[in-house]
Amino acid sequence: MRRSSSPIVLLALPVYVPSLTWSTGIGALNSVVVLAGLSMQMSESWASAMVGIMGVAGVIASVPIGRMVDRIGDRSSFVIGGLIAVLAGTCALVCLRFPGINRAVVAFVIAMVAISIAGDMWQLARQSYVAESVPMTWRARSMSMLGGMSRLGRLIGPALASLAIVLGGIPGTFWFFIAATVLALSLILLFTAPTPEILDVKPPASQRSSSETPPVSLQRHPRTHVDVVSTMLLSVGTVLLSLVRTNQIIVVPLVGTSLGITEELISATFAISAGLDVAVFYFSGAIMDRFGRRASVLPCLLIMAAGFVGLALSGGVVSFMVSACVVGFGNGFSAGTVMTMGVDLSPDINRSRFLGIWQAISQVGPTVGPFVISVLVAAWGATMSAWATAVAAACCAVWMLVTVPTAYARLGMDERGRALPARSDAQS
């Protein structure tokens, strides 16, 4: 039987299907977190604050989680993260039976924070494994598939959560999350992830281009340290990019509401936008592997900027829906870009430790974004929030355009991750 020439196919069952399963459960749970808080008789402000607490906990926990993954390995981290999620989900289910009791409310919040931390463990373990195992020529596509599975799960999850609520109320969604986590964990244990040697596959010679087989002089030497300047340059762009992406889910409904558009139509617009987002995630990785990281991130930012400008100028249903869909389409090109750049920056020694730091950096935007938007909306209205996000996207595009070549040159590689001749020779 002929072995597949694609690492993505080889990783489907041990990595991507469990990732999709996990993300579907998380997507279902996230859609009812605030509703669950309200059912515990928490105030609206505290129920909303709980989401912020989960985000802050994720930022703080990412660094020690990276150290843990580096110490105990990817597979063990999957198992521990899955067990924590199951136990925390069960605890939350018990708490839901005692609404209004202070101890139960505190325990519920702790359980949700634990689930957030378990999600960080899964994210880091997956990213670390793919970074260590997949050949450089497939890196961006592999990372985009990881990002795409997360997005697809978060698209499917809320729909299944609605069904779970119909069948079992808010607790039904938590049961669904537990079941999805157990299934994902079972797949991890059942299918052994292939080794780097197995994944280092090459297409037949007749289908192989010269760019896929770099000469020895262009093979990158292992890096043992972090380039601080490169990391700082790409960190600024990453924070802005994640801020813009997060603002999408806040600005779109705010603008729609300000225009008097019905909730049903806003939700339908979100669904179409999310569909366009998911449709292009693999192409994002293919573009990065072929033409470099900016070839994907710049179209993402410019298209999203145009969409947010359209939202700011929208005066009716059609212009609103078109603009929101443009934003979603542009966001699709960012799938895996942050993870790919993080792996490019990471040293070959203690990689997971760095990826934990990188994950904390990438979560700053999603954590800060809602607070920024709330201030803008309170002061100047929903339209200004769309303008501000468009400006942020444009500024990020300029920053990436200027700084990415410098950052990668300092790393001794081009924007596709291949070694540069001069730097390679200097290190030999």
Secondary structure, DSSP 8 states (H G I E B T S, - for coil): ----S-HHHHTIIIIIHHHHHHHHHHHHHHTTHHHHHHHTT--HHHHHHHHHHHHHHHHHHHHHHHHHHHHH-HHHHHHHHHHHHHHHHHHHHHHTTSTT-HHHHHHHHHHHHHHHHHHHHHHHHHHHHHHHHS-GGGHHHHHHHHHHHHHHHHHHHHHHHHHHHHHHHHHHHHHHHHHHHHHHHHHHHHS----HHHH-----GGG--GGGS--GGGS-----S--HHHHHHHHHHHHHHHHHHHHHHHHHHHHHHHTT--HHHHHHHHHHHHHHHHHTHHHHHHHHHHH-SHHHHHHHHHHHHHHHHHHHH--SHHHHHHHHHHHHHHHHTTTTHHHHHHHHHS-SSSHHHHHHHHHHHHTHHHHHHHHHHHHHHHHH-HHHHHHHHHHHHHHHHHHHHHHHHHHHHHTTB-TTS-B-HHHHHHH-
